[in-house]
Amino acid sequence: MGVSYSAGTIVRTGAERATLVRRTYSLVFVSVLVTIAGSMFALSQPAVLSWIAQHTWLSVIAIFAPLLLAMRYQHAFPVNIALVFVFAFAEGVLLAPLLYVYGQTRPGLITQAAMLTIGAFGILTAYAFVSRRDFSAWGSFFMVGLWVVIGGMLLNMFFFHNPGADLALASITILVFSGLLVFDTWRLRNVYGPDDYVAAAVQIYLDLLNLFLAILRVLGGRRN
């Protein structure tokens, strides 16, 4: 899901902007690797997979503890980096049962989703950096869309159980997080200060992760 954070000092110079971009994307890249490591660890431990599958909601709640702490201490290096990595590793562990199911029933699907996500990430990021448009209004618009999608998913999960609706919601989720990724990249250029790289990186990481999961659901739904 997406999380909103207040920005600190506005980037005022090219050097500050370059520092912020370098720190942010370095942290995003390493966090993705840590997430992969977390998934690989859980996939190698049947007991962990079983526990996550049986206590999914408890696991979801637990992984947000390091995220909230990372935001509270986002300027306290190196504690902030360590907390982000703990959160990223926990995310990987949480996703392991889902990846296991897709890996067993849809060989190659995860790789396809990953490649499409990387392509979309590159295109959307380049567009946000190159475009001269003001994307400030996109944040509230797509956050409303995100809450609508979450509400629809909960209704479908507990009441309707409609595979077609799930596929439609996944498609809308792709659009929502694509928009949020453009918005958060725009903030990286125009709003965040050089010391706000943790908040910026976490936001972009969450956009990227949710975009991947939505693409995976769409591909899996089409195969079904």
C-alpha atoms as a printed R data frame, in Angstrom:
    type eleno elety resid chain resno       x       y       z
1   ATOM     1    CA   MET     A     1   0.000   0.000   0.000
2   ATOM     2    CA   GLY     A     2   1.063   3.628  -0.277
3   ATOM     3    CA   VAL     A     3   2.109   5.780   2.655
4   ATOM     4    CA   SER     A     4   2.182   9.569   2.729
5   ATOM     5    CA   TYR     A     5   5.024  11.457   4.408
6   ATOM     6    CA   SER     A     6   5.684  15.120   4.886
7   ATOM     7    CA   ALA     A     7   8.747  16.417   3.100
8   ATOM     8    CA   GLY     A     8  11.549  18.263   4.780
9   ATOM     9    CA   THR     A     9  13.798  20.891   3.246
10  ATOM    10    CA   ILE     A    10  13.009  21.692  -0.376
11  ATOM    11    CA   VAL     A    11  15.776  20.769  -2.806
12  ATOM    12    CA   ARG     A    12  17.318  24.057  -3.930
13  ATOM    13    CA   THR     A    13  20.468  23.221  -5.887
14  ATOM    14    CA   GLY     A    14  21.466  20.754  -8.558
15  ATOM    15    CA   ALA     A    15  24.050  19.216  -6.224
16  ATOM    16    CA   GLU     A    16  21.465  18.658  -3.506
17  ATOM    17    CA   ARG     A    17  19.067  17.114  -5.989
18  ATOM    18    CA   ALA     A    18  21.772  14.800  -7.352
19  ATOM    19    CA   THR     A    19  22.659  13.717  -3.807
20  ATOM    20    CA   LEU     A    20  19.038  13.005  -2.989
21  ATOM    21    CA   VAL     A    21  18.443  11.016  -6.197
22  ATOM    22    CA   ARG     A    22  21.609   8.957  -5.699
23  ATOM    23    CA   ARG     A    23  20.820   8.147  -2.071
24  ATOM    24    CA   THR     A    24  17.159   7.395  -2.776
25  ATOM    25    CA   TYR     A    25  17.633   4.996  -5.670
26  ATOM    26    CA   SER     A    26  20.570   3.287  -3.998
27  ATOM    27    CA   LEU     A    27  18.361   2.587  -0.995
28  ATOM    28    CA   VAL     A    28  15.488   1.425  -3.220
29  ATOM    29    CA   PHE     A    29  17.772  -0.935  -5.161
30  ATOM    30    CA   VAL     A    30  19.323  -2.480  -2.059
31  ATOM    31    CA   SER     A    31  15.892  -2.774  -0.398
32  ATOM    32    CA   VAL     A    32  14.622  -4.756  -3.383
33  ATOM    33    CA   LEU     A    33  17.619  -7.090  -3.062
34  ATOM    34    CA   VAL     A    34  16.921  -7.474   0.660
35  ATOM    35    CA   THR     A    35  13.281  -8.305  -0.135
36  ATOM    36    CA   ILE     A    36  14.419 -10.988  -2.564
37  ATOM    37    CA   ALA     A    37  16.742 -12.358   0.115
38  ATOM    38    CA   GLY     A    38  13.843 -12.457   2.584
39  ATOM    39    CA   SER     A    39  11.702 -14.401   0.123
40  ATOM    40    CA   MET     A    40  14.502 -16.856  -0.630
41  ATOM    41    CA   PHE     A    41  15.066 -17.409   3.078
42  ATOM    42    CA   ALA     A    42  11.378 -18.102   3.732
43  ATOM    43    CA   LEU     A    43  11.106 -20.351   0.674
44  ATOM    44    CA   SER     A    44  13.929 -22.465   2.081
45  ATOM    45    CA   GLN     A    45  12.134 -22.837   5.435
46  ATOM    46    CA   PRO     A    46   8.856 -24.826   5.170
47  ATOM    47    CA   ALA     A    47   8.017 -24.041   8.788
48  ATOM    48    CA   VAL     A    48   8.229 -20.296   8.099
49  ATOM    49    CA   LEU     A    49   6.057 -20.635   4.993
50  ATOM    50    CA   SER     A    50   3.451 -22.562   6.953
51  ATOM    51    CA   TRP     A    51   3.413 -20.042   9.815
52  ATOM    52    CA   ILE     A    52   3.029 -17.072   7.440
53  ATOM    53    CA   ALA     A    53   0.204 -18.815   5.573
54  ATOM    54    CA   GLN     A    54  -1.636 -19.537   8.823
55  ATOM    55    CA   HIS     A    55  -1.085 -16.082  10.379
56  ATOM    56    CA   THR     A    56  -1.206 -13.752   7.392
57  ATOM    57    CA   TRP     A    57  -2.938 -10.800   9.077
58  ATOM    58    CA   LEU     A    58  -0.680 -11.004  12.129
59  ATOM    59    CA   SER     A    59   2.336 -11.012   9.812
60  ATOM    60    CA   VAL     A    60   1.040  -7.975   7.906
61  ATOM    61    CA   ILE     A    61   0.646  -6.033  11.143
62  ATOM    62    CA   ALA     A    62   4.079  -7.091  12.401
63  ATOM    63    CA   ILE     A    63   6.043  -5.969   9.354
64  ATOM    64    CA   PHE     A    64   4.844  -2.377   9.697
65  ATOM    65    CA   ALA     A    65   6.562  -1.946  13.074
66  ATOM    66    CA   PRO     A    66  10.038  -1.438  11.543
67  ATOM    67    CA   LEU     A    67   8.522   0.781   8.830
68  ATOM    68    CA   LEU     A    68   6.930   3.108  11.359
69  ATOM    69    CA   LEU     A    69  10.166   3.196  13.366
70  ATOM    70    CA   ALA     A    70  12.140   3.945  10.206
71  ATOM    71    CA   MET     A    71   9.914   6.940   9.516
72  ATOM    72    CA   ARG     A    72  10.196   8.132  13.101
73  ATOM    73    CA   TYR     A    73  13.995   7.938  12.983
74  ATOM    74    CA   GLN     A    74  14.384   8.677   9.267
75  ATOM    75    CA   HIS     A    75  17.227  11.139   9.863
76  ATOM    76    CA   ALA     A    76  19.050   9.006  12.458
77  ATOM    77    CA   PHE     A    77  21.747   7.294  10.383
78  ATOM    78    CA   PRO     A    78  22.497   4.332  10.407
79  ATOM    79    CA   VAL     A    79  19.438   3.286  12.448
80  ATOM    80    CA   ASN     A    80  17.101   4.487   9.692
81  ATOM    81    CA   ILE     A    81  18.838   2.335   7.054
82  ATOM    82    CA   ALA     A    82  18.829  -0.734   9.298
83  ATOM    83    CA   LEU     A    83  15.092  -0.363   9.993
84  ATOM    84    CA   VAL     A    84  14.310  -0.009   6.274
85  ATOM    85    CA   PHE     A    85  16.232  -3.211   5.581
86  ATOM    86    CA   VAL     A    86  14.412  -5.037   8.389
87  ATOM    87    CA   PHE     A    87  11.105  -3.952   6.851
88  ATOM    88    CA   ALA     A    88  12.225  -4.980   3.339
89  ATOM    89    CA   PHE     A    89  13.369  -8.404   4.590
90  ATOM    90    CA   ALA     A    90  10.063  -8.900   6.431
91  ATOM    91    CA   GLU     A    91   8.192  -7.971   3.242
92  ATOM    92    CA   GLY     A    92  10.079 -10.673   1.397
93  ATOM    93    CA   VAL     A    93   9.200 -13.231   4.043
94  ATOM    94    CA   LEU     A    94   5.541 -12.202   3.913
95  ATOM    95    CA   LEU     A    95   5.429 -12.567   0.123
96  ATOM    96    CA   ALA     A    96   7.121 -15.968   0.082
97  ATOM    97    CA   PRO     A    97   3.929 -18.116   0.292
98  ATOM    98    CA   LEU     A    98   2.409 -16.208  -2.629
99  ATOM    99    CA   LEU     A    99   5.575 -16.578  -4.689
100 ATOM   100    CA   TYR     A   100   5.712 -20.268  -3.796
101 ATOM   101    CA   VAL     A   101   2.184 -20.840  -5.114
102 ATOM   102    CA   TYR     A   102   2.850 -18.969  -8.351
103 ATOM   103    CA   GLY     A   103   6.183 -20.713  -8.772
104 ATOM   104    CA   GLN     A   104   4.560 -24.126  -8.444
105 ATOM   105    CA   THR     A   105   1.456 -23.483 -10.541
106 ATOM   106    CA   ARG     A   106   2.616 -20.842 -13.056
107 ATOM   107    CA   PRO     A   107   6.309 -21.405 -13.924
108 ATOM   108    CA   GLY     A   108   7.870 -18.302 -15.406
109 ATOM   109    CA   LEU     A   109   5.066 -15.988 -14.318
110 ATOM   110    CA   ILE     A   110   7.103 -14.289 -11.600
111 ATOM   111    CA   THR     A   111   9.920 -13.536 -14.030
112 ATOM   112    CA   GLN     A   112   7.465 -12.078 -16.541
113 ATOM   113    CA   ALA     A   113   5.889  -9.883 -13.872
114 ATOM   114    CA   ALA     A   114   9.318  -8.728 -12.698
115 ATOM   115    CA   MET     A   115  10.410  -7.794 -16.221
116 ATOM   116    CA   LEU     A   116   7.182  -5.889 -16.892
117 ATOM   117    CA   THR     A   117   7.556  -4.077 -13.557
118 ATOM   118    CA   ILE     A   118  11.144  -3.057 -14.330
119 ATOM   119    CA   GLY     A   119  10.067  -1.801 -17.759
120 ATOM   120    CA   ALA     A   120   7.135   0.170 -16.354
121 ATOM   121    CA   PHE     A   121   9.317   1.573 -13.571
122 ATOM   122    CA   GLY     A   122  11.910   2.787 -16.060
123 ATOM   123    CA   ILE     A   123   9.360   4.402 -18.377
124 ATOM   124    CA   LEU     A   124   7.360   6.090 -15.610
125 ATOM   125    CA   THR     A   125  10.473   7.328 -13.822
126 ATOM   126    CA   ALA     A   126  11.914   8.763 -17.036
127 ATOM   127    CA   TYR     A   127   8.595  10.447 -17.806
128 ATOM   128    CA   ALA     A   128   8.438  12.052 -14.356
129 ATOM   129    CA   PHE     A   129  12.011  13.325 -14.648
130 ATOM   130    CA   VAL     A   130  11.771  14.577 -18.227
131 ATOM   131    CA   SER     A   131   8.276  16.062 -18.135
132 ATOM   132    CA   ARG     A   132   7.865  19.705 -17.149
133 ATOM   133    CA   ARG     A   133   4.359  19.096 -15.837
134 ATOM   134    CA   ASP     A   134   3.309  19.805 -12.272
135 ATOM   135    CA   PHE     A   135   2.160  16.486 -10.793
136 ATOM   136    CA   SER     A   136   1.316  17.870  -7.348
137 ATOM   137    CA   ALA     A   137  -2.418  17.203  -7.835
138 ATOM   138    CA   TRP     A   138  -1.823  13.531  -8.618
139 ATOM   139    CA   GLY     A   139  -1.080  12.623  -5.008
140 ATOM   140    CA   SER     A   140  -4.537  13.199  -3.538
141 ATOM   141    CA   PHE     A   141  -6.271  11.849  -6.651
142 ATOM   142    CA   PHE     A   142  -4.448   8.524  -6.698
143 ATOM   143    CA   MET     A   143  -4.534   8.161  -2.905
144 ATOM   144    CA   VAL     A   144  -8.337   8.338  -3.101
145 ATOM   145    CA   GLY     A   145  -8.164   5.745  -5.858
146 ATOM   146    CA   LEU     A   146  -5.997   3.552  -3.634
147 ATOM   147    CA   TRP     A   147  -8.520   3.610  -0.794
148 ATOM   148    CA   VAL     A   148 -11.299   2.790  -3.243
149 ATOM   149    CA   VAL     A   149  -9.295  -0.203  -4.487
150 ATOM   150    CA   ILE     A   150  -8.593  -1.367  -0.927
151 ATOM   151    CA   GLY     A   151 -12.290  -1.122  -0.092
152 ATOM   152    CA   GLY     A   152 -13.207  -3.062  -3.221
153 ATOM   153    CA   MET     A   153 -10.664  -5.767  -2.436
154 ATOM   154    CA   LEU     A   154 -12.001  -6.204   1.100
155 ATOM   155    CA   LEU     A   155 -15.582  -6.441  -0.151
156 ATOM   156    CA   ASN     A   156 -14.615  -8.970  -2.793
157 ATOM   157    CA   MET     A   157 -12.505 -10.957  -0.331
158 ATOM   158    CA   PHE     A   158 -15.171 -11.309   2.368
159 ATOM   159    CA   PHE     A   159 -18.463 -11.110   0.468
160 ATOM   160    CA   PHE     A   160 -18.414 -11.470  -3.314
161 ATOM   161    CA   HIS     A   161 -15.518 -13.847  -4.075
162 ATOM   162    CA   ASN     A   162 -15.646 -12.864  -7.749
163 ATOM   163    CA   PRO     A   163 -12.477 -13.714  -9.765
164 ATOM   164    CA   GLY     A   164 -13.480 -11.253 -12.485
165 ATOM   165    CA   ALA     A   165 -13.774  -8.436  -9.962
166 ATOM   166    CA   ASP     A   166 -10.387  -9.365  -8.504
167 ATOM   167    CA   LEU     A   167  -8.806  -9.150 -11.941
168 ATOM   168    CA   ALA     A   168 -10.449  -5.771 -12.581
169 ATOM   169    CA   LEU     A   169  -9.256  -4.443  -9.212
170 ATOM   170    CA   ALA     A   170  -5.733  -5.640  -9.941
171 ATOM   171    CA   SER     A   171  -5.812  -3.783 -13.256
172 ATOM   172    CA   ILE     A   172  -6.969  -0.605 -11.518
173 ATOM   173    CA   THR     A   173  -4.230  -1.097  -8.919
174 ATOM   174    CA   ILE     A   174  -1.635  -1.011 -11.709
175 ATOM   175    CA   LEU     A   175  -2.987   2.364 -12.831
176 ATOM   176    CA   VAL     A   176  -3.101   3.709  -9.270
177 ATOM   177    CA   PHE     A   177   0.472   2.787  -8.384
178 ATOM   178    CA   SER     A   178   1.727   3.918 -11.776
179 ATOM   179    CA   GLY     A   179   0.257   7.328 -10.989
180 ATOM   180    CA   LEU     A   180   1.678   7.306  -7.465
181 ATOM   181    CA   LEU     A   181   5.099   6.369  -8.811
182 ATOM   182    CA   VAL     A   182   5.054   9.372 -11.153
183 ATOM   183    CA   PHE     A   183   3.882  11.605  -8.299
184 ATOM   184    CA   ASP     A   184   6.532  10.352  -5.859
185 ATOM   185    CA   THR     A   185   9.257  10.715  -8.500
186 ATOM   186    CA   TRP     A   186   8.081  14.277  -9.099
187 ATOM   187    CA   ARG     A   187   8.349  14.904  -5.351
188 ATOM   188    CA   LEU     A   188  11.865  13.513  -5.446
189 ATOM   189    CA   ARG     A   189  12.785  16.204  -7.969
190 ATOM   190    CA   ASN     A   190  10.839  19.135  -6.551
191 ATOM   191    CA   VAL     A   191   9.930  18.658  -2.892
192 ATOM   192    CA   TYR     A   192  12.220  16.445  -0.831
193 ATOM   193    CA   GLY     A   193  15.475  17.699   0.632
194 ATOM   194    CA   PRO     A   194  18.830  15.868   0.472
195 ATOM   195    CA   ASP     A   195  18.312  14.388   3.953
196 ATOM   196    CA   ASP     A   196  14.831  13.024   3.184
197 ATOM   197    CA   TYR     A   197  16.072  10.068   1.146
198 ATOM   198    CA   VAL     A   198  14.660   7.457   3.548
199 ATOM   199    CA   ALA     A   199  11.085   8.728   3.225
200 ATOM   200    CA   ALA     A   200  11.480   9.104  -0.535
201 ATOM   201    CA   ALA     A   201  13.012   5.642  -0.942
202 ATOM   202    CA   VAL     A   202  10.361   3.896   1.147
203 ATOM   203    CA   GLN     A   203   7.580   5.535  -0.838
204 ATOM   204    CA   ILE     A   204   9.087   4.582  -4.208
205 ATOM   205    CA   TYR     A   205   9.858   1.076  -2.920
206 ATOM   206    CA   LEU     A   206   6.215   0.597  -1.900
207 ATOM   207    CA   ASP     A   207   5.017   1.891  -5.283
208 ATOM   208    CA   LEU     A   208   7.348  -0.534  -7.054
209 ATOM   209    CA   LEU     A   209   6.410  -3.495  -4.859
210 ATOM   210    CA   ASN     A   210   2.675  -2.972  -5.193
211 ATOM   211    CA   LEU     A   211   3.008  -2.438  -8.934
212 ATOM   212    CA   PHE     A   212   4.784  -5.808  -9.197
213 ATOM   213    CA   LEU     A   213   2.127  -7.580  -7.128
214 ATOM   214    CA   ALA     A   214  -0.703  -6.084  -9.192
215 ATOM   215    CA   ILE     A   215   0.969  -7.108 -12.458
216 ATOM   216    CA   LEU     A   216   1.488 -10.595 -11.027
217 ATOM   217    CA   ARG     A   217  -2.205 -10.835 -10.148
218 ATOM   218    CA   VAL     A   218  -3.279  -9.686 -13.618
219 ATOM   219    CA   LEU     A   219  -0.986 -12.177 -15.358
220 ATOM   220    CA   GLY     A   220  -2.118 -14.949 -13.034
221 ATOM   221    CA   GLY     A   221  -5.772 -14.068 -13.562
222 ATOM   222    CA   ARG     A   222  -5.374 -14.088 -17.348
223 ATOM   223    CA   ARG     A   223  -3.718 -17.512 -17.176
224 ATOM   224    CA   ASN     A   224  -6.666 -18.791 -15.129
